[in-house]
Amino acid sequence: MKPGATLGGLCLATTAYSVLQSLVVPALGVFQDELNATPSATAWLLTAFLLSASISTPVLGRLGDIYGKRRILIAALTAMSLGALTSALASDLPVMVAGRVVQGLGGAVFPLCFALVREHLPAPGRPRAFVIISTVMSVGGAAGTITAGPILSLLSSRWLFLIPAMVSALAIIPVILLLPPGERAPLNTRIDWYGAALLATWLGLLLLAISRFGSPGWHWPLIGATILAPVWWRGQRRADQPLVDLRTLALPTVRATNAATLLLGFGMFGSWMVIPLLVAEKFDAGPTVVGLVMVPTAVGNLLIMRVYRRLTARQGPRAALAAGIAIAGLAYLALAVGHQTLAQVCLGILVMGAGIGLAFAAVGALVVEAVPSEQTGVSAAVNTVMRTVGGSLGTAVGGSVLTWSPGESSYTTVLLLYAAALAGALCCAIRVPRPVTVYGGPAEARTGTA
């Protein structure tokens, strides 16, 4: 099978998920009016998707390692299509939210695509494939945000689900035709369902507490997560076939990269909430203008692709991760002190997009290349969850600062907080051992032992 055909199938699958992830966000107010719901109830269209994606991603990643990543990728795309169709046909909010829960199973698409790159593409072509998939993820997300307005104007809100449903269904075809079937794990390999249930419970409680931060009773889910997380950790250490091999997570490269991803997600996702609010409030911009202002994020990703390929070829993904974090951090600092004009904001977003694109392409490469091939799915999935948790924290903290201290100065404070988070991420990136990429050998030879 030609590498280009394999990569093309993975890119279409990534496009389906990235569009689905972002297309609904600008239309929350519309759904609130159509379904006669409260803002807090409508927010569950996002919360349910986030919880489902975060909980299911590690489990589906592990299932991919056992039963074949191609097979699980097809299942995830099918769930996305059926879930989107359910939401499109829903006549009330609970059914629409239920559809979003099913759509969340698509959260495994991105890490599975990275793991399939490691599995099927030759070593020299992997860095290029990693950055292309990351760029497609960013451009697809931006396209979803931008096209939501025209879709609402020309069609109806239900097409925000119908279009992703069709794209997800179409993405299944090239995955089946173009991706070669992978090897299955030995017959005696099994999944730790007890560990999966515990992980889903405490991680769901943690994200629920973060999403409800500051509201009455938000601390109860946090207490539950604090109690259950150590129980899960001890169970994984004792299990013969754990859901997540903690020894793999303790490898120096994986450990440092996951820590950097958590802090990088804090700044990245948080800024995607704060910057649109800043543009809307300061420049009295509507949804279409706000969406267009965020386009430079995707442009920055596209422009940085060639730089990533050259940098990783010479110095490896560790250097790309550090450089990307530093660029994004400087962009946040520039935005914090200079956001008086739309031109300044757009320039800052352009630089930020380039830095984040560079960093996240390196993150995926570092993780999947550092672990044994039979653990790439679950390891990439855990890294994705770290990004989601970091993003949830960044959004919650940024929203709280803007609520407690309204005014333009609060935006400066939040952007400085995100810059500080990226400074911490840079410290973690520097801790990644080098060399970290020697294709074809055991993980320990590349990363050192835990």
N, C-alpha and C positions, 0 to 999 in steps of 0.2 A: 504494500500500500504506500502510495506517495506521501511524503510528509506534508506537502502543501494541501492535499485533500483532507488529511487528518486535521490539520490546523483550521481549515475552513469550516469543517463540521463543529469543532469546538468553539469557534468564534460565533457561529450562528446560535449555538446554545447559550453562550454568554450574553449575546444581544437580547435574547428572549427574556432572560432573568433581569438584566439591567433596566430594560424598558418597563417591565412589570413593576420593578421596585420603585421607580420614580414617577410613573405616569399618574398615579392616584393622588400623590401628595398635594399638588396645587388645587385639587378639586374638593378638598374636605368641606369647605364652606358650602359648596353646591350640594353635596350629599346631605349635609346638615339640614338644608332647606327642603330638599326633595323628600327626605324621610321623616321630617318633623322631629328631629333629634336634638339633644343638647350638645354643646361643644365637647364636653367630657365623654359622652357616649360615642360621638363621631370619631373621637381620637382613637377608639379601639380599632378602627380600620388600619391604623398604623401599628398600634401596640400589639394586636393579635398577630399581625404579620411578623413583627420583630421577635416576639416570643416563640412562635412556631419555627421560624428560621433558625434561631439560636439553639433551640432545644433539639431539633431534628438533625442539624448539620453534622455534629460528631457521630451520631448513630448511623446516619446514611454513609458518612465517610468510612466508618468501620465495616459496614455492610459491603461497601465497594471493595475494600481490601479483601474481603472473604469471598464474595460471590461474583466479583468482576465489576470494575468501575464503569464500563460501558453500559452494563445492564442496569445499574443503579442510576446512572445519568438519564437513561431513557425513562425510568420510573419517575424520577424527579420532574422531568419535562412534562410527562403525562399528568402528574399531580398539579403542576402549574396551570396547564390548559384546562383541566376539569374544574379546578378551584376558581379560575378567572371566569369560566362560563357560569358557574354557580352564582358568583357575585353579580354578573351581568344580568341574570334572570331574577335576582332577588327582589322581592316586593317590600321587604322590611329590613331594618338594620341587623337584627340577629343573624338572619340567613346570609347577608352580605359579609358579616364578620366571619361566619363559619367558612365561607368561601376563601376569605383571606388567610384563615388558618391553614387550609389545604394548600394555598399558593405558597405559604411559607416553607413547604417541603422543598421548594426550589432553591432554598438557601445553600444547598449542597452543590449546586451546579458549578459555581466558581471554583471551590477547592477541588472538585472532581476533575474539572478541566485542567487545572495545574498538575494534578497527579497523573492524568492521562498523557500530558506532555512528557513527563519523566518516563512513562512506561513505553511510549510508542515512537518518540522522535529521537533521532541521533543526537549525541551530546553537542556537537558544534552548533546545531540549530536551535537548541533549547533557549538560550538567552533571548534570541529574537522572538521566539514563540511566547515566552513569558511576558515580554513587554507588549506584544500585539494583543494578547488576551486582556491584559490590564488596561490598555488603551481602549479596546472595544467596550469594556465594562464602564469606563468613564464617559466615553462618547455616547454610549447607549443611554446612560443615566441622564446626561445633559439633553439628549434628544427627547426623552420622555418628558422632562420638565418643560421644554420649550413647546412641544406639540400639544400639550394638554389644553392650552388655551384655544388654539384653532379647532381642536376636536370638539370642545364644549360649544364653541360658537357655530360650527358647521353641522355637527351631528347631534350627539347627546352624551350625557355622562356615562351611559352604559357602554359606549364604545371604548371608554378608558379600560374596560375589562375585556371586551370582545376582541380588540386588536391584539393585546398580549396573549389571549387564548389562541388566536389563529397563529401568531408567530411561534408560540411554544409548540403547537401541534406540527407546524412545518419544520421546526428545528429537529424533531424526532427523525425525520426522513434521512437527512444527511448523516446523522449520528449512526443510524442503522446501516446505511449503505457505505459510508466512507471510513468509519472507525473499525479496525479489526477487533475481533473478540479477544479479550484478555484472558490470562490464566486465572483459574480459581484457586483458592487456598486448599490445602489438603483436607480430606474428608473429615478428619477428626477435629478440625478447627470449628469453634462455635463462638457465638456472640454472647457477651455477658449482659443478659437482659435485666438482671437485678441492678447491675451497675448503671445500665442505660436509664432505668427508671429513676434511680437516685440522682443521677446527673441531670436529667430532665427536670426533676422536682426542685433541686436547690438552685439550678441555674435560672429556671423560670421564676422562682421567688425573688432571686437577686435582681433580675431585670424588671420585674414588676415593682419592686421597691424603688428602683432607680427612676422608673417612668412616673411613679406617683410621689416622687420626692417633694416634701413640703406639704402634702395634703394630709388630712386626718387619717391616722392609722397606717401611714406608709412604713413605719418601722417594724410592724409585725411580720411582713414577708421577709424583711432583712434579718430579723431574729431567726426565723425558720431556716433561711439559707445558711446562716452562721452555724446553726446546729447540724444541719445535714451535710454540709460540704466536708467537714473532717471525717464523718462516717463514710462518705463515698471515697475519700482519699485513702483511708485505711483499707477499705474493701478492695480497691484497685491494687494496692501494694501486695495483698495476700492472694489475690485471684491467680489461678494458673493461666487463664487466658483473659486478661483484663480488657475492658472496652478501650481504655487508653493506657498504653504502656508508659508508666511514669518514668521509667528509666530513659525512654526516648525523649520525653519532655525535659529531662534533666541534662541532656547533652548540651554542652556549652553553647553551640550555635543556635540550637532550638530555644534554649532558655533565654538567651539574650535577645533573639529575634522576636520572640513572643512578647517580651517586656517592652521592646521598642514599638511593636505593633499596638499594644494597649495604649501607650501614650500618644502614638501617631493618630490612632482612631479618635482619641479624646479631642485632639485639635482639629482633625479633618471634618468629622461629622458635626462637631459643635459649630464650626465656622459656616457650614452649609445652612445652619439654622440662623445664625446671628447676622451674617452678611446680607441675606435677603431682607431681614427685618430692618437693618440699617438703611438699605437702599429705599425700601418702601417708606420709612418714616422720614428720613432726611430729605429725600428728593421727591416725595409724594408720588412714587412710581406705582403703577398697576402691575398685575401679575405677569403680563406679557413683557413689560420692560424689565421686571425683576428676573424673569427667566433668561432674557437676552443678556443681561449683565453677567449671569453665571456661565455663559457660553465660553469665555476665555479659559475656564477650567479645563474643558475638553481640548481646546486649542493648545494649551500648554502641554497636555499629555501627548498630543501628536508631535509637537515640535521636539520633545525631549527623547523621542524614540531612538534617533540616530546616536545621540549622546550616550544613551544607556548601552547600546550595543558596543560602542567603542570603549566605554569605561569598563564594562564587565569583561571584555576581551583582554584588556590590559591588566586590570587590577582586581577583577572579580566582583560579585554582587555586594560584598561588604562595603566596598568603596562607594558603589552606587547608592546603597541605603544611607550611608552617612551624608553623602553629598545632597541627596534628595531631602533629607530631614533638615539640613542646614539651609537649603534654599527656601523651603516652605516656612521655616522659622523666621528668616529674614523678611519674607513677604508679610507675615503676620505683624512683625514689628513696624514695617512700613505702613501697613494699613492702620495700625493703632495710632500712629502720629500724623498720618496724612490721608484723610478720606473726605476732603472738602469738596471734591469734584467727582463726577462719574468717571472721568478719565483716570484719575488716581485709583479709584476702586477697581476699575477694569484691569489696569496694569498690575495691581497687587494680586488680583485673582488669577491673571495669566501666569505670573511667577509662581504663585501658590500651586496652581494646577501642574506646572512643570515639576516642581519639587515633589509633590505628592505622587504624581505618576512615576517618577524615578524611584521613589522610596518603595512604593507598593509592588512594583514589578520585581524589585530586589528581594522583598520580603518573601514572596512566593517561591522564588528561585532558591533562596537560602534554606527554607524549611524542607521542600520536597527533595532537594539534593543532599540534605544532611542526614536523612533517616533511611533505614532499610526500605527496599522497594515494597515489601508487604505491609508497610505502615504509612505510605505516602497519603492515602486517602484520609485517614483519621487525623494524621498530623497536620495536614493542610486545613482540615475542618476545624481543629482546635485553634489554629492561628486565625481563621476567619471569625471564630467566636470571640477571640481576644479583641479583634478590631471592633466587633459589634458592642461588646461590653464597654470598651473605651469610648466609642461613639455615644452610647447611651449616657455615660457619665458626663461627657463633654456637653451634651445637649442639656442635661438636667442642671449642671452647674451654671452654664451660660444663661439658661432661662431663669434660674433663681436670681442671679445677679441683676438681670434686666428687670425682674419683677420687684426686687427689694429696693433698687436704686435707679428708678427710671430717669432717662435723660441721655444726651449724647455721650457724656463722660462714662456712662456705664458700658457703652460699646467699646470704648478704649480699654477699660478695665478687663473686659472679657477677652479681647484680642491679645492683650498682654498675658493673660492666664494661659491662653492657647500657645503663645510663643514660649512660655515657661515649660509647658508640657513637652513641646518639641525639643527644648534644650535637654530635658530628661531623656527623651527618646534618643537624642544624639549620644548621650553618655552610654546608653545601652548598646547602641550600634557599634560604638568603639570597643565594647567588650566582646563583640563577636570575634572568635579566633580566626586567624589566617595562617595558611590558606584554608579556604572553606569549600572550594570546588575542585575536586579531583574526580572526574567522572569514572564510574565503573568499579570503584573499590567499595569496601564495606564502610558503613557510616562512621565507625569509630576512627578509621584512618583519616577521615576528612575533618572530623570535629573534635576528636579527643573523647575520652570516656567521661562518664558522668561522675 
